[in-house]
């Protein structure tokens, strides 16, 4: 306990410096903005800002990027409620009841419930992160190449569960991501693989290129393909911000349940904010309703408070696998790995021992960031509504331009801009085919790491697969978990329930 207090004291001394408070505010503000504006996600924005982090101190850079991530979870609820348009994938489920509340003139209570639930869940998520980070770090030191490989396989299976569409499509996307990850020069043999004799591909495909192409340009092309009548703009003023006593009575247990679900699923590789929001909503629908409650899908405040709490708790606790094990649980965490490696910081158990100022400063900055987000979100709702009235023909060319500048500035290479365009078209095809791109990105990030750990594990075991993976208790346990997850997912009853939960 004393260690935790002294560590938090160190974190506060780092996080409350004027410069770090300023970068936390910038991250939270931009995060809220990109959450509010549909078609722009934290992945593309963080990818765009990666070059900026070159010139920032490591702690400030990570504090800003973390603020962007959990800020986007807050902002995403605003358009979900006001215009039935999720600014963030994890806010999709908020549309179901939030928009119905807005249509009934109760946008204020819905937005306040989302903000207050997010603040509580985010704060609890930070507490969980602070309390369990050190024990998990000690466990991480027991991980060798075999355990890391098995854990990454578990993460990829988790990505299958994360996908909201067909299981077959999710598995196909993971395999495509793994294939894209091996493009470039093999670090062991020095032989080029799948580079098609293109010199620019000798170092592999850049993660920023794929992320901005598939998520950024792909979403833009998809949105531009929508007819104007589907782009509903909310112009009314929001009245009565605060929920009633009855609303508080309904939403309080829902916020608590959503927080628990978010904390649990955020920690798991392949979990995170998106799955947490869907799972929390599915649980709320199973909880017995009172006779005076509004049915789900018609404006039940629990349908807003619980998933919003879950996605924010999941956003905070998804930092645990990143900081303790070096495993990114989602695309944003993968970008955080990129930012850390830019500053020669190796994500994993050594972060807490070698860089305690960075570790605890980042954790404490999340508390500060959550407070900032409540202050930002409640009074500035009217401003976010006004920003939605910006004509699409002004908004999207600006996004395309900034994305191109961000990609070019990474390597000063026009080839990357062409690659972003190609991946943008591929991203648009994914939208049309109903393929979820998140598993592809996870496969792309984890693929090279899996290959390296697989080779090292087999080298240590003289090529004996059984000795490399099943004779090591931790590795064997993880692989058995993988097999059980696959079995459970394939069962017809589970597949049906999963589909019901994901479709709301």
Number of C-alpha atoms within 10 A of each C-alpha: 7 7 9 13 11 11 19 17 15 18 21 20 14 23 29 16 10 10 12 22 20 16 23 30 23 18 26 32 23 23 29 29 23 26 31 30 24 19 24 23 27 28 22 28 24 28 27 23 19 23 18 14 19 14 10 13 12 18 22 23 25 26 28 28 30 29 29 30 27 29 33 32 34 36 31 29 34 34 28 28 29 28 21 25 26 25 27 26 16 25 31 22 26 31 25 22 26 34 27 23 24 23 16 10 16 22 25 22 24 32 30 22 28 30 27 19 29 32 24 18 31 31 22 21 31 23 18 18 22 20 13 13 23 18 10 17 21 14 13 19 13 9 16 15 21 27 25 23 27 24 24 24 21 23 25 26 23 23 28 27 22 24 22 22 17 16 17 10 20 25 20 16 26 26 18 16 23 23 16 22 24 19 19 22 17 15 11 8 7 9 10 19 15 15 17 11 10 9 11 13 19 18 14 19 19 17 18 23 28 27 29 30 29 29 23 28 29 25 23 24 18 18 18 14 10 10 8 10 7 9 15 13 17 15 13 11 12 17 11 13 17 17 19 11 9 9 17 17 11 18 23 16 15 26 29 19 21 32 32 21 26 36 30 19 26 31 24 18 24 30 24 32 33 29 28 32 33 28 24 28 28 22 16 19 16 8 9 7 13 9 7 6 14 14 15 18 16 16 23 21 28 30 30 34 34 37 39 38 38 39 34 38 38 34 34 29 29 31 28 27 25 22 25 25 24 21 26 26 27 29 23 26 25 22 23 24 22 19 23 18 13 15 16 10 17 16 21 19 23 19 19 18 11 12 13 15 20 22 23 24 26 26 23 24 29 24 19 19 29 26 16 19 24 18 12 19 23 16 10 11 19 14 10 17 22 13 13 21 13 12 9 15 9 9 15 18 12 12 18 16 10 14 25 22 14 25 27 18 16 19 12 12 12 12 14 23 19 14 17 26 21 18 22 26 19 17 29 25 16 19 17 10 10 13 23 21 21 24 32 29 28 27 28 26 23 24 23 19 17 21 15 14 19 20 16 18 23 18 12 13 15 11 13 12 14 12 15 22 24 16 12 14 11 19 22 18 16 21 20 15 16 20 14 12 15 16 11 13 18 12 10 10 11 13 15 11 12 19 14 11 18 18 13 16
